[in-house]
Amino acid sequence: MKKFILLSVLCFLAGSAMAQEEDGYFNHMAAGLKVGTAGVGVELAAPIGSYFQLRAGYSMMPPVSYSRTVDVPEHPGKQGADKGPDKPVDAKATMHFQNAELMLDIFPSSESGFHITAGLFYGPKNAIKVTNTSPLPNDYNTVGLSVVEGGEDYTVRAVNNKVNGYIGVDALRPYLGIGFGRAVTTDKRVNFTFDLGAIYWGKPGLFAPGEPLIGDWKDVRITPESLNNRDDGLIKKAEKLVVYPMLNVHLFVNLF
């Protein structure tokens, strides 16, 4: 993520340096703060003529946790009815977004603040961390959970009676949205804008470290079948959430 942030800022500043002598192209810049479903963040913005605006920034969401009780099979290493009865286990999911952002605002009219925005978000794949907060059945520490991925068998075991997994999404996330307002104006030093849109982060999945029979450990996708379909449908519901809604309010101050 650090490389993406640095690249975004360098592209932003390079464009400004090369074009600031041209009328209306990167001849102004504003710094801003934003808050919304992306969390809180900071931004730089500059106009590219009267119809475009470039923004680069970083945002993060303070950790937000959700807890619930899920049922897991008593003997995860076995098949069908041999997995035994369901055992209730308390689990906690913690969402902690971090995103570097590069956005292009397109204004259909040079006189209006309405704009269409396209851009990219980049952040860690483990957007939501998942772990158990009550003890698992003992078989999870010894036999472990069997997972098949790419034709290979993996075993997911608890360490000190905990399985630390995560809801994984794509690291690079395209954004499309609409909004109103301009970050930089010639008649006001302070400007407010807002945006409404969504990022596409691919098909989410539940992942945990898996040990193969031969080779290196890797994060493997845990499917409902791995849990003998005893996950209350939570995994399939999560897989349908391929977009994340964005609603953000921005405050910009002109730098020059």
C-alpha positions in Angstrom: 0.0 0.0 0.0 2.9 2.4 0.8 4.1 2.0 -2.8 0.7 2.8 -4.2 0.3 5.9 -2.0 3.7 7.1 -3.0 3.0 6.5 -6.7 -0.3 8.3 -6.5 1.2 11.4 -4.9 4.2 11.4 -7.3 1.8 11.2 -10.3 -0.3 14.0 -8.8 2.7 16.3 -8.2 4.4 15.5 -11.5 1.3 16.4 -13.4 1.1 19.6 -11.4 4.7 20.5 -12.1 4.5 19.9 -15.8 1.2 21.7 -16.4 1.0 24.5 -13.9 2.0 27.0 -16.5 -0.9 26.2 -18.8 -4.2 28.1 -18.2 -6.5 26.1 -15.9 -4.4 23.0 -15.8 -3.1 22.2 -12.3 -2.8 25.9 -11.6 -4.5 25.5 -8.2 -4.4 22.9 -5.5 -6.5 22.2 -2.4 -6.0 20.0 0.7 -8.9 18.3 2.2 -10.4 16.1 4.9 -13.2 13.6 4.3 -15.5 11.4 6.4 -18.0 8.7 5.4 -18.4 5.0 4.8 -14.7 4.9 3.7 -13.8 6.2 7.2 -11.8 9.3 7.7 -9.2 10.5 5.3 -7.0 13.2 3.8 -6.8 14.3 0.1 -5.1 16.6 -2.4 -7.0 17.9 -5.4 -6.2 19.9 -8.5 -8.2 21.0 -11.5 -7.4 19.8 -15.0 -9.1 22.6 -17.0 -12.8 23.3 -16.4 -14.1 19.7 -16.9 -11.8 17.5 -14.9 -10.4 17.3 -11.4 -7.7 14.9 -10.1 -7.7 13.7 -6.4 -5.3 11.6 -4.5 -5.6 10.6 -0.8 -5.7 8.0 2.0 -8.5 6.9 4.2 -9.0 4.5 7.1 -11.9 3.3 9.2 -11.4 2.8 12.9 -12.0 -0.8 13.9 -15.7 -1.8 14.1 -16.5 -5.2 15.5 -19.5 -7.6 15.3 -20.0 -10.7 17.4 -22.3 -13.7 17.1 -22.5 -17.4 17.9 -22.0 -19.9 15.1 -22.4 -23.6 15.0 -19.4 -25.7 13.9 -19.1 -29.5 13.6 -17.5 -31.3 16.5 -15.1 -33.4 14.4 -14.0 -31.3 11.4 -11.7 -33.9 9.9 -14.4 -36.3 9.2 -17.2 -36.5 6.6 -21.0 -36.3 6.6 -22.7 -37.5 9.8 -19.3 -38.5 11.2 -18.5 -34.9 11.8 -20.7 -35.2 14.9 -23.2 -32.7 16.5 -23.0 -29.0 16.1 -21.1 -27.0 18.8 -21.8 -23.4 19.4 -18.8 -21.1 19.2 -18.6 -17.3 19.8 -16.9 -15.5 16.9 -16.0 -11.9 16.3 -15.5 -10.1 13.0 -13.5 -6.8 13.0 -13.7 -4.4 10.0 -10.7 -2.1 9.6 -10.5 -0.5 6.1 -7.4 1.2 4.9 -7.3 2.6 1.3 -5.0 4.6 -0.9 -7.1 6.4 -3.5 -6.7 8.0 -6.9 -9.8 9.6 -8.4 -10.8 11.5 -11.5 -13.8 13.8 -11.4 -15.5 14.5 -14.7 -17.8 17.6 -14.9 -20.3 17.6 -17.8 -20.6 21.4 -17.4 -17.9 23.9 -16.7 -20.5 25.9 -14.7 -21.8 23.1 -12.5 -20.5 21.2 -9.5 -22.1 18.0 -10.6 -19.6 15.3 -11.5 -19.1 11.7 -12.4 -16.1 10.0 -10.7 -14.0 7.1 -11.7 -11.0 5.8 -9.7 -9.1 3.2 -7.9 -8.9 2.2 -4.2 -6.0 0.1 -3.0 -5.9 -1.6 0.4 -5.1 -4.8 2.3 -7.0 -7.9 1.2 -7.9 -8.8 4.8 -10.5 -6.1 5.1 -12.4 -8.0 7.9 -10.6 -10.1 10.4 -12.4 -13.1 11.9 -11.5 -15.1 15.0 -13.3 -17.2 17.7 -13.7 -15.8 21.2 -14.7 -19.0 22.9 -13.0 -22.4 22.8 -13.3 -24.6 19.8 -13.8 -28.4 20.0 -10.5 -30.1 20.6 -10.3 -31.7 17.2 -9.7 -28.2 15.7 -6.3 -28.2 17.6 -5.3 -31.7 16.6 -6.9 -33.1 13.4 -7.9 -29.6 12.1 -10.3 -28.6 9.3 -9.8 -30.3 5.9 -9.9 -27.9 2.9 -9.4 -28.8 -0.8 -8.1 -26.0 -3.0 -6.7 -26.3 -6.5 -6.8 -30.1 -6.2 -4.6 -30.1 -3.1 -5.5 -31.0 0.4 -4.9 -28.4 3.2 -5.4 -28.6 7.0 -6.5 -25.5 8.9 -5.7 -26.0 12.6 -6.4 -23.8 15.7 -3.3 -22.4 17.4 -3.8 -22.1 21.2 -7.4 -22.9 20.5 -7.9 -20.0 18.1 -8.3 -19.8 14.4 -7.4 -16.4 13.0 -9.0 -16.0 9.6 -10.3 -13.1 7.5 -12.8 -12.0 4.9 -10.7 -11.5 1.8 -11.4 -9.1 -1.0 -9.4 -7.8 -4.0 -6.6 -5.4 -3.1 -7.2 -3.2 -6.2 -10.8 -1.9 -6.2 -12.3 0.1 -9.0 -14.7 2.9 -8.0 -17.6 4.6 -9.9 -19.8 7.3 -8.5 -21.4 10.7 -8.8 -21.1 13.8 -6.6 -21.6 17.5 -6.3 -19.1 20.3 -5.7 -15.6 21.3 -6.7 -12.6 20.9 -4.5 -11.0 24.0 -6.0 -12.8 27.2 -6.9 -11.5 30.7 -7.7 -14.2 32.6 -5.7 -14.0 30.6 -2.4 -11.1 29.5 -0.2 -13.1 26.7 1.5 -15.3 24.3 -0.4 -17.6 21.4 0.6 -18.3 18.4 -1.7 -19.9 15.0 -1.5 -19.8 11.8 -3.4 -22.0 8.8 -3.7 -20.9 5.6 -5.3 -19.5 2.1 -4.8 -16.3 0.1 -5.0 -16.1 -3.3 -6.6 -13.9 -5.6 -4.5 -14.6 -8.9 -6.1 -16.1 -12.0 -4.6 -15.4 -12.0 -0.8 -14.3 -15.3 0.8 -13.4 -16.7 4.3 -9.7 -17.4 4.4 -7.4 -19.0 7.0 -3.8 -20.3 7.0 -3.7 -23.9 5.6 -1.0 -26.5 5.9 -0.5 -28.7 2.8 0.8 -32.3 2.9 4.0 -31.1 1.1 5.1 -27.5 0.6 4.5 -24.1 2.1 1.5 -22.8 4.1 -0.9 -20.6 2.3 -4.2 -18.8 3.0 -7.0 -21.1 1.7 -10.6 -20.4 1.1 -13.0 -22.1 3.6 -16.2 -23.2 1.8 -19.5 -24.2 3.3 -18.7 -27.8 2.3 -15.6 -27.7 4.5 -18.0 -27.0 7.4 -20.5 -29.6 6.2 -22.8 -26.7 5.3 -23.3 -25.8 9.0 -22.3 -22.1 8.7 -26.0 -20.9 8.6 -25.4 -19.7 5.1 -23.1 -16.9 6.2 -20.3 -17.7 3.7 -22.6 -17.7 0.7 -24.2 -14.5 1.9 -20.8 -12.9 2.2 -19.8 -14.0 -1.3 -22.7 -12.0 -2.8 -21.4 -8.7 -1.4 -19.2 -7.9 -4.4 -19.6 -4.1 -4.0 -19.2 -1.8 -1.0 -21.2 1.5 -0.9 -19.4 4.8 -0.6 -20.9 8.0 0.7 -18.4 10.6 1.7 -18.4 14.3 2.6 -15.3 16.4 1.9 -14.0 19.7 3.2 -11.3 21.4 1.0 -9.1 24.4 1.6 -7.4 26.1 -1.3 -3.6 26.1 -1.0 -2.9 28.2 -4.1 
